[in-house]
């Protein structure tokens, strides 16, 4: 058995009713069903891609992480307590209606989900707990590996870097939904959508590295997003070399299964 982390452009066409699954997707589905492949998908892709593109600017501009504090007086001028920051997942709209049946199908096929570790980033609440990989005592090792890969990607100006640049440029924090449209020029909306997609791609690769799965399967060649895409050939080569990642297309995975 090989372990494969699937990009959204692949798993969403595998996890469909059997009569709709054709060609290479059907072959990969059969490999998952007969346990030749242990299949994984990424929480960040489900959480971010479930938010409709038209709603993303307003959500990012008004969203705040949940902050809680518990301060207790000890004596005199001494105090003790805790302060925590966590995602406010109540703001998430939930799994996109088009993704919901695919997620159910994925669960039935045995797909598992790699957790996101982003500090304070909103998560989707509709993901079944049973689908998450049980990391037990390995969570911090996973998180450190994920963070290492993610930071390398951002330092090179790829992945989340584009999104962070737009957040800084337009001060996308604490702005009301009413004022949100005035913060992002209409001609920048497409750039904003692409930046969130690149964020997801970068962190999906990073979660794959954190999990130490065997292969990452995608049909994304990075041509649409240009030279700032993590899947742009020369960028991906650097990531693969740095972290010894094996990123394959569907046909390459199927060829590998034949050889195995």
matplotlib code that plots the C-alpha trace (Angstrom):
import matplotlib.pyplot as plt

x = [0.0, 1.2, 0.0, -1.2, -2.3, -4.7, -5.1, -8.7, -8.6, -8.2, -10.1, -13.2, -13.5, -12.8, -15.3, -18.4, -21.1, -19.5, -21.4, -20.0, -16.4, -14.6, -11.1, -8.1, -10.4, -12.2, -8.9, -7.7, -11.0, -10.7, -7.1, -8.5, -11.3, -9.1, -6.6, -3.7, -3.8, -4.2, -5.9, -5.6, -7.0, -6.2, -8.4, -7.3, -8.6, -12.0, -12.1, -11.1, -12.5, -15.9, -16.2, -17.6, -15.2, -17.7, -17.9, -14.1, -13.2, -16.0, -15.2, -11.5, -12.1, -14.5, -13.2, -11.4, -10.0, -11.6, -9.7, -10.2, -8.6, -8.8, -7.0, -7.0, -5.7, -3.1, -2.1, -1.1, 0.0, 0.4, -1.9, -1.9, -4.0, -4.1, -4.8, -5.7, -6.3, -8.3, -10.3, -13.8, -15.3, -18.9, -18.2, -17.5, -20.5, -20.0, -19.1, -20.1, -23.3, -21.3, -18.6, -20.9, -21.8, -18.2, -17.0, -19.6, -18.4, -14.8, -15.5, -17.2, -14.1, -11.9, -10.2, -8.5, -8.0, -4.7, -5.3, -4.4, -2.3, -2.8, -2.9, -6.4, -7.5, -11.2, -12.1, -15.1, -17.2, -18.9, -16.0, -16.6, -14.2, -13.7, -12.1, -9.2, -5.8, -5.2, -1.8, -1.8, 1.7, 3.0, 1.0, 3.9, 6.3, 3.7, 3.1, 6.8, 7.3, 4.3, 5.4, 8.9, 7.7, 5.1, 7.6, 10.0, 7.2, 6.3, 9.9, 10.2, 7.1, 4.8, 1.7, 0.4, 2.8, 0.4, -2.5, -0.5, 0.6, -2.9, -4.0, -1.3, -1.9, -5.7, -5.7, -8.1, -8.7, -11.6, -13.4, -17.2, -19.0, -20.6, -17.2, -15.5, -16.1, -14.4, -11.3, -10.5, -10.7, -13.0, -10.0, -8.2, -10.9, -9.6, -6.1, -7.5, -9.3, -6.1, -4.1, -6.3, -6.1, -2.3, -2.4, -4.3, -1.9, 1.1, -0.3, -1.7, 1.9, 3.1, 0.5, 1.6, 5.2, 4.1, 2.3, 5.3, 2.9, 4.6, 3.1, 1.2, -1.1, -2.2, -3.1, -2.1, 0.9, 0.9, 0.5, -2.7, -1.3, 2.1, 5.5, 4.3, 2.5, 3.9, 3.2, 5.0, 7.7, 10.8, 9.2, 7.9, 11.4, 12.9, 10.3, 10.7, 14.5, 14.4, 11.9, 12.4, 8.7, 7.4, 4.7, 3.0, 0.2, -2.7, -1.1, 2.2, 0.5, -1.3, 1.9, 3.5, 0.7, 1.3, 5.1, 4.4]
y = [0.0, 3.5, 6.7, 9.5, 13.0, 14.1, 17.7, 19.0, 18.8, 15.0, 13.8, 15.7, 13.8, 10.5, 10.9, 11.0, 8.3, 5.4, 5.9, 9.4, 8.3, 7.7, 7.1, 7.6, 8.9, 5.5, 3.6, 5.7, 5.2, 1.4, 1.6, 3.4, 0.9, -2.1, -0.4, -0.2, 3.5, 5.0, 8.3, 11.7, 15.2, 18.4, 20.2, 23.7, 22.9, 22.0, 24.9, 27.7, 26.3, 25.9, 29.6, 31.0, 33.3, 36.2, 35.9, 35.6, 39.3, 40.3, 37.3, 37.9, 41.6, 41.1, 37.8, 37.8, 34.8, 34.0, 35.5, 34.3, 35.3, 34.1, 36.4, 35.8, 38.1, 36.4, 39.1, 42.7, 43.6, 40.0, 38.3, 35.0, 33.7, 32.4, 34.1, 32.0, 32.6, 30.1, 30.0, 31.4, 28.6, 29.8, 32.4, 29.6, 29.1, 25.4, 22.9, 24.2, 22.3, 21.0, 19.6, 18.0, 14.9, 14.5, 14.6, 11.9, 9.8, 10.3, 9.2, 6.0, 5.3, 5.6, 9.0, 10.6, 14.3, 16.0, 18.7, 22.4, 24.1, 27.7, 29.9, 31.3, 30.5, 29.7, 26.0, 24.2, 22.5, 20.1, 17.7, 14.4, 13.9, 10.3, 11.4, 13.2, 11.4, 10.5, 12.0, 11.0, 12.0, 13.0, 16.3, 18.6, 16.8, 17.0, 20.7, 21.6, 19.8, 21.5, 24.9, 24.4, 23.7, 26.5, 29.1, 28.1, 28.6, 32.0, 33.2, 32.5, 34.7, 31.8, 30.3, 32.3, 35.2, 36.7, 36.6, 38.3, 41.0, 41.8, 41.8, 44.3, 46.5, 46.9, 46.6, 43.6, 43.3, 44.6, 46.3, 46.0, 44.0, 47.3, 48.9, 45.8, 46.4, 49.8, 48.2, 46.0, 47.4, 45.4, 44.8, 43.2, 40.7, 38.1, 38.5, 38.1, 34.9, 33.5, 34.4, 32.3, 29.4, 29.7, 29.8, 26.6, 25.0, 25.9, 24.7, 21.5, 20.6, 21.5, 19.3, 16.5, 17.0, 17.1, 13.8, 12.0, 10.4, 8.8, 10.9, 14.1, 13.7, 16.8, 17.8, 21.4, 22.5, 26.1, 27.6, 29.5, 31.2, 32.0, 32.1, 32.8, 29.5, 26.7, 24.4, 26.5, 23.9, 25.7, 26.6, 23.1, 21.7, 23.8, 22.6, 19.0, 19.2, 21.0, 18.6, 15.4, 15.5, 13.2, 15.1, 13.1, 13.3, 10.8, 8.9, 8.7, 7.3, 4.7, 3.7, 3.4, 1.1, -1.2, -1.3, -2.1]
z = [0.0, -0.8, 1.1, -1.2, -0.4, -3.0, -4.3, -4.6, -8.4, -8.0, -4.9, -5.7, -9.0, -7.3, -4.5, -6.7, -7.4, -9.1, -12.3, -12.6, -11.9, -15.2, -16.7, -14.5, -11.6, -11.6, -11.6, -8.6, -6.9, -7.3, -5.9, -2.8, -2.4, -2.6, -0.2, -2.7, -1.8, 1.6, 0.7, 2.4, 1.8, 3.6, 6.1, 4.9, 1.4, 2.7, 5.1, 2.7, -0.6, 1.0, 1.4, -1.9, -3.7, -3.6, 0.2, 0.9, 0.9, 3.4, 5.6, 5.8, 6.5, 9.4, 10.9, 14.3, 16.1, 19.4, 22.3, 25.9, 29.2, 32.8, 35.1, 38.9, 41.6, 43.8, 46.2, 46.2, 42.7, 41.6, 39.2, 37.4, 34.5, 31.0, 27.6, 24.6, 20.9, 18.9, 15.6, 15.8, 13.7, 14.3, 11.5, 8.9, 6.5, 6.5, 3.8, 0.3, -0.9, -3.9, -1.6, 1.0, -1.0, -2.1, 1.5, 2.4, -0.5, 0.5, 4.1, 2.8, 0.6, 3.6, 2.9, 6.0, 6.6, 7.5, 10.1, 9.4, 12.1, 11.1, 14.2, 14.6, 11.0, 10.7, 10.2, 8.8, 11.5, 9.2, 8.8, 10.6, 13.5, 12.5, 9.2, 10.9, 11.1, 14.7, 15.5, 19.2, 20.5, 17.1, 16.7, 17.5, 15.2, 12.4, 13.2, 13.1, 9.8, 8.3, 9.6, 8.3, 4.7, 4.9, 5.9, 3.2, 0.6, 2.0, 2.3, -1.5, -2.2, -3.0, -1.4, 1.6, 0.8, -1.8, 0.5, 3.3, 1.0, 0.0, 3.7, 4.5, 1.4, 2.1, 5.9, 5.7, 9.4, 11.5, 8.6, 8.5, 5.8, 4.6, 4.1, 2.8, -0.9, -0.8, 0.6, -2.3, -5.8, -8.1, -10.5, -7.6, -6.6, -9.0, -7.6, -4.1, -5.0, -6.6, -3.5, -1.2, -3.7, -3.6, 0.2, 0.2, -2.3, -0.3, 3.0, 1.4, 0.3, 3.7, 5.5, 3.1, 4.2, 7.8, 7.4, 5.7, 3.2, 0.2, -2.7, -3.4, -6.4, -8.3, -11.9, -11.2, -13.3, -12.0, -15.4, -14.5, -11.5, -13.1, -11.6, -8.0, -7.9, -5.7, -8.6, -11.1, -12.4, -11.2, -7.8, -7.3, -8.1, -5.3, -2.8, -3.8, -3.6, -0.2, 1.4, -0.7, -1.8, -4.5, -6.4, -9.1, -11.6, -11.7, -14.6, -12.7, -9.6, -11.7, -13.5, -10.1, -8.9, -11.9, -11.2, -7.5]

ax = plt.figure().add_subplot(projection="3d")
ax.plot(x, y, z, "-o")
ax.set_aspect("equal")
plt.show()
